[in-house]
Amino acid sequence: MEILDGFDNSAILRAVTLLKEGGIVAFPTETVYGLGADALDPYAVAKIFEAKRRPHFDPLIIHLGGKDWIFRYGDNLSPYVQVLADRFWPGPLTMIVQKKPVIPDIVTAGLSTVAVRMPSHEVALKLITALDRPIAAPSANPFGYVSPTRAAHVAGMLKGRIPLVLDGGSSRYGIESTIVSFEDDGVVIRRHGSISEEELADCVPVIQAVKANQPGISPGELPFHYAPMKPLVIVRGVKDVKTERSAFLAFRVPETAPISKQLRVLSETGDLKEAAANFFSSLIDLDHQDVDVIYAERVPESGIGKAIMERLRKAAKKGEILSAG
């Protein structure tokens, strides 16, 4: 596996060559690192599923190089699509739209819809525009595991499975994109992410925050996901930590020291955006420590805090929450 500086044009050209040859490469986005293939090449896309060991019934997001690209690959678009694209693209918002036939079924798990977004990371945009084709890319991690926010995370997780990682530094947001679908009277949040429900509601009607009983239309909707190898238990605070052979993932600096062997603080000041940026990297770090269990403190469920808690609940074994009260 090569790790190259993604800001170096020669590295971009190397990655484009691999993609044109039907290969896969990992690259940075502003949310997390993605594992990409030419979205219009079904044989290349199949390699993503193989490398991640991802089930084929879980659809992928395709990444676009410009706002106007949505008209190349999306059909019968809701008027809300343009409103959201003008407000949030390039950026961490994914929209589920009707697909055009050029998108292979393997990308969409056979669905008539496709998830699309335009990333804002400089390296991602250079790669997509140099290829001049959309890139299908889930997070660059083994299926179900914690998402990577640094090139070193990808190298550790997918060593021997992929040929190249473009290093673009730490991901700015550290939480995946928000995903929305459309109905006649507004948008539905399929996955909370880096764009908050409140930000969406400033632009368009949000008719339901997270659609229930309709799994499979969107990436990231499976009930168990984003999980470390160690058992993870959600707690209200430091008093709920039960064993010394544990790690404690705190939202802010705890008032009393935990009995845990390891402590990581997401944000000393209790800033939710800072907590989100540190979330996955902290989980990966704790998962490599000599502990038996990870206790994670709940965060306030406002703004991007909803996205953090959504991922914590999916990462927890059977959604276990102690002292939920």
N, C-alpha and C positions, 0 to 999 in steps of 0.2 A: 504494500500500500504506500502510495506517495502522498505526502502532505505538502501542498504548495501554497505560496502566498497568493490569495485570491485577488489582491489588488495589482498583481503583476500581469500585464497583458499576455505574456507568454503562457502563463498558467491558464488563463481563460481559453486561449487557443488550444492548449493541450486538452482541456476538458471538452471543448466543442468537438474536437477530433474524435474523442472517445464516444461522445453522444451520437455523432453522425455514423459511427461504426456499429451502433446498436448497443453501446455499453451504458453503464450507470456510474454516476459520480455523486459525491456528497458536496453540498455547498451551503453557505450561510444565508439565512434570511433574518429579518429583524425580529422574528418570533423565536424560532428554534432552527437548528440545522436540518436541511432536507436531503433526502436520497432521491436523486432525479434521473429520469430517462426521457427520451423524446416521446411526448405524449401521443404522437400520431403513429408510433411504431409499436404494435402490440407485442412483438417478440421482445423488444427492449423493456417494455413495461413489465412483462412477465418476470424479468430478472429482479425487479424491485421486490416482488412478492417472495421470490426465492431467497434473496439476501436477508430480508427481514423476517422470513418465515411467517408472513402475514396471510391470513385467509383471503381467498379470492372474492368472498362475498362482501368485503369491506371496501367501499369505493375510495378513490384517490382524489386529491385536489390537483388541478392543473394550474400552473403559474404562467401568467401572461406578461408580455413585454411592454404593453401599452393599454390605455383605457379602451381604445377603439378595437382592440383584439377581441373583445367580448362579442362583437358583431360577427366575427369570423367563425366563432365556435358556439355561440349561444343563439337560441331561436325563440320567437314569440316572447320577447322580454317584457317583464313588468315595467311600467313607468318608474317604479321605485328603484330599479336597477341604476338608471342614469343618475338619479338623485344621490344614491349612496356612493357610486363611483366618483362623482364630482367631489363629494365630501371626504371620502376616506381612502381613495386610491391615488398614488401607490400607498399601501399600508396594510395592516393586519385584519382585513375584513374579507371573508370568503362568502360568495353568493352562489346559491344553488339555482341553476337555470335549466330550461329545456336545452338539450344538446343538439347540435347538427350532426348528420351522419358521419362526418369525417372523424369524429371522436370514437376510438375503438371501444367495444363493449367491455373489454378487460379493465379499462380505466374506471368505468362507472358501475361495475358489477352487474352489467346487463340492464341498468336502469335507463330511463329515457331522459334523465337529468344528469348534469355534470356540475361539480363544485369548482369554481374559478376564483382566482384572486391575482392581483398585481402587487408583488412584494416591493418594499421600498429600499431594501438593502442594495447598496451600490454594486456589490459583487454579483448578487442574484440577477439584477437587471442587465448587467453587462453580459452575463452568460446567456440569458434568454434571448436578448436582442442579437447577440453574435450568432446564435444558432438559428434565429429567425423562425422558430417553431416553439409551441408551448412545451413546458416541461412538467410532466407528472411527478409529483414529489410528496410523499408522506414524510414524517419525521425520520431522521437517519439513525434509528435505533432498532434493536430486535423488537418484534411485535409485542405490545403490552407493557414494555418496560418504560422507564423514565425517559423523557425526551432530552436530547443533547442540546446544550447551549454554547458549546465550545468545540473546536476541531479535535482537541484531545479526547473529549468524550466520545466522539464518533470513532476515532482510531481505536479506543479501548473496547468499544462495543462491537464493531464490525470488522475487526482485524481479520484479514484473510478472505473476506467476503466481497470487498469492493476494491477497485484499483486506485482511486484518487479521492482525496478530500481537499477542497479549496478552503483555506483558512481565512476567515474574514473577521476574526476577533470574537468577543463575546456577544451573544445576541442581545439586542437592546431591550426587548420586552421580556423575554424568558418564558412566556406563556404563548401557546398556539393562538392562531387567529380565531376571532369570533366567526361563527357560521350562521347564516340566515337563509331561509327560504321565503317564498312569496305566496301570498294569497290575494284575492281581489281587494280586500280592505286593509292590507298592511303586511308587515313582515313578521316572521316567526323566528325566534332565536333557537337554533338547533344545538349550538354549543356556545357556552359563554367563553369569552377570550379577551384579547387585548383591547378591543373596543367594547366599552361598557354598554349595558342596556340603557343607561341614562343618556349616553352620547347618541345612540341610535334614535332614541325617542325625541331628541331635539330636531331630527330631520324627517322622520317618517313615523307613521303609526306602528307601534309594536303591539300586536294583537294577542300575543301569548309569549311569555318568557319560558322557553324550552317546551317544545311540542312533545307530548307524551303519546305512547301507544302506536308509534309509527316508526319503529327502529329500522336502520339500514339505509335510509335515504342520504345520510350524511356521514362523513368520516368522524371517528371519535365518539360514536353513540353507543358502543358496546358497554355493558354494565361494569366490566372490570378492565381497567386500563391504567396507563401511566404509573405502573406499580414497581417499587423496588423489589429485590429478591427477599429482603428481610420483611417479616410481618410488620405492618403499619397500623397503628391504632390512633384514632383521633381523640383528643382530650380537651377539656376546657382550659386547663392550666397546669402549672408545675406540680400542684398537689396531687394530681391524678397519675403521676409517674410512679410505677409500682415496683420497679426492680433496678438495681445498680447496673446490671448488664444490659443497659439500654442506651439509646441516644434520644435526645430531646430536641425537636425542631420547634423553636419558639418563634412566635410572631414578633415580639419585641423582647427586650432584656427583662427576664423574670425578676420579680421582687425578692424572691429567695432562690438560692442556688438549688438546682435539681440534684437528685441522687444519681443521676445518669452519669455514665462514663464519658459521654460526649454531649456537647451542647453546640448548636448552631442557631444564630439569631438572624431572622430574615430582614428585619429592619429595626435598628436601635431606636428610631423615632416613631415607629409604628406607621410608616408610610407604605401604603398598599402597593403602589407602583414599584417601589424599591423591593418590597417583599416578593412580588411576582418575578422581578428580574433575577432574584437570588434563589427562587423556589426549586427549580429542577437541579441546578448545580449543587445546592445544599443536600438534596435528597440523594443524588449520586454519591456525593462525598460520604454521607452517613452510611449509605448502603455498603461501602467498602471498609467500614470500621469493624472492630472485633466486638460486636454487640449482638444480642439475641432479638431485639425488637426496637422499632423506631416509634416513639410517641410524637405526634404532631399536634401542636396547639391550634385550635380553631382561630380563624381570622374573621373580622367583621364582614358580613355579606352585603357590602355595598360597593359599587363601582367594580373594579377588577378583582375585588375580594370574592365576588361570586364565582369567578373563573378559578381562583385558587381552591376554594372549597369544593367546587365540582370535581376537580382533579383529585383532591384528597379523598373524597368519598369513593371515587372509582379505584383509587390505589389501595384503600383499606380492605383488608380481607373481609368479604361479605358485608362491606359497608359498616364495619363495627365502629361505633362511636361510644366512648365512655363519658359518663357524667353529662349527657346531652341536655338534661334538665328541662 
